[in-house]
């Protein structure tokens, strides 16, 4: 097996490895029978099932400084949650904090729960039955208040927190959007959408503007709707609102509904 094939398999198993660079430390990867066994300065780790027999020596990079992303846009903050929940980070709690105290709170979460742990450290915590934790932060430029949401896997260590589950009702609602699951091509997919009450109000607003022939105002309304984060659920709702406008007599040009591409979770914030 080539090196790139091995790392491709590991990534498919959602095991993120630091990039290989020249260093004094060596990591030995030995795959025996049906277990991947990684041994080196950090110890030995058994991960999952894969049939291969071989022995390779890799050069391992020194540990990267701990950090967590800070999102300055809603799209980036919501994308972090959407990318993490399917990987088992399904327990959560959220809140707001003054911008002057936000950095202290982030450092506190790292000291308590290791929000900046490396992938290898997360494997170790999981093996010990401890929960792994991530933090999503929405911190717009110049904001006086900062929104945060803590995500955790199953495990011990967060007994002091009042945690809800993303798959339970009431659904996880954050930054004005609701997280939900839907079936697609035989599997379950997560996405964001506007809450039901907001959609009811938008339908009434669009219908009113269309039936009263307030087409310039309606055009602006539809353009504003189209500028909202292009997650699958939001985009589906936006198209339904455009169809409502057409049904009520609007014959103007509809805005383009953008598909959301892979986005960064935010600017890296160094942790102590």
Long-range contacts (C-beta under 8 A, 24 or more apart in sequence): 1-31, 1-52, 1-54, 1-56, 3-56, 3-58, 6-31, 6-56, 9-50, 10-36, 10-47, 13-47, 13-48, 14-87, 15-47, 15-119, 15-123, 16-119, 17-119, 17-120, 18-60, 18-61, 18-63, 18-64, 18-118, 18-119, 18-120, 19-61, 20-58, 20-59, 20-60, 20-61, 21-59, 21-61, 22-59, 23-59, 23-60, 23-61, 23-62, 25-59, 25-60, 25-62, 26-57, 26-58, 26-59, 26-60, 27-57, 27-58, 27-59, 27-60, 28-55, 28-56, 28-57, 28-58, 29-55, 29-56, 29-57, 29-58, 30-54, 30-55, 30-56, 42-120, 42-124, 43-124, 45-120, 45-123, 45-124, 45-127, 47-123, 63-118, 64-118, 65-270, 65-271, 66-110, 66-116, 66-117, 66-118, 66-270, 66-271, 66-272, 67-116, 67-268, 67-269, 67-270, 67-271, 68-106, 68-110, 68-115, 68-116, 68-134, 68-135, 68-137, 68-268, 68-269, 68-271, 69-137, 69-264, 69-265, 69-266, 69-267, 69-268, 69-269, 70-137, 70-139, 70-266, 70-267, 70-268, 70-269, 71-136, 71-137, 71-138, 71-139, 71-265, 71-266, 71-267, 72-139, 72-140, 72-141, 72-266, 72-267, 73-140, 74-138, 74-175, 74-176, 74-177, 74-229, 75-229, 75-230, 75-260, 75-263, 76-263, 76-264, 76-265, 76-266, 77-136, 77-137, 77-138, 77-147, 77-149, 77-174, 77-175, 77-265, 77-266, 78-174, 78-175, 78-177, 78-192, 78-229, 78-231, 79-260, 79-263, 79-265, 80-134, 80-136, 80-265, 80-266, 81-136, 81-149, 81-151, 81-172, 81-174, 81-179, 82-179, 82-190, 82-191, 82-192, 82-231, 83-265, 84-134, 84-136, 84-151, 85-151, 85-166, 85-179, 85-190, 86-190, 88-132, 88-153, 88-154, 89-132, 89-133, 89-134, 89-151, 89-152, 89-153, 90-151, 90-153, 90-165, 90-166, 90-167, 91-131, 91-151, 91-152, 91-153, 91-154, 91-158, 91-163, 91-164, 91-165, 91-166, 92-149, 92-150, 92-151, 92-152, 92-163, 92-164, 92-165, 92-166, 92-172, 93-149, 93-150, 93-161, 93-162, 93-163, 93-164, 94-147, 94-148, 94-149, 94-150, 94-174, 95-147, 95-148, 96-145, 96-146, 96-147, 96-148, 97-145, 97-146, 97-148, 98-144, 98-145, 98-146, 99-139, 99-143, 99-144, 99-145, 99-146, 102-137, 102-139, 102-146, 102-148, 103-269, 105-148, 106-135, 106-137, 106-148, 106-269, 106-271, 107-271, 107-272, 109-133, 109-135, 109-150, 110-271, 110-272, 111-272, 113-150, 113-152, 113-157, 113-158, 115-150, 115-271, 116-271, 125-155, 126-153, 126-155, 129-155, 129-156, 130-155, 130-156, 130-157, 131-155, 131-156, 131-157, 131-158, 133-157, 133-158, 136-265, 137-266, 137-269, 138-175, 147-174, 147-175, 149-174, 166-190, 177-229, 177-231, 177-234, 180-233, 182-233, 189-232, 191-231, 191-232, 191-233, 191-234, 192-229, 192-231, 192-233, 192-234, 193-231, 193-233, 193-234, 193-236, 193-237, 194-228, 194-233, 194-234, 194-237, 199-237, 202-241, 203-241, 203-244, 206-241, 206-244, 206-245, 206-248, 207-244, 207-248, 209-245, 210-244, 210-245, 210-248, 210-249, 210-250, 211-248, 211-249, 213-249, 215-250, 215-252, 218-245, 218-250, 218-252, 219-252, 219-253, 222-254, 222-255, 223-255, 225-255, 226-255, 226-256, 226-257, 226-258, 229-260, 230-257, 230-258, 230-259, 230-260, 231-260, 232-260, 235-259, 235-260
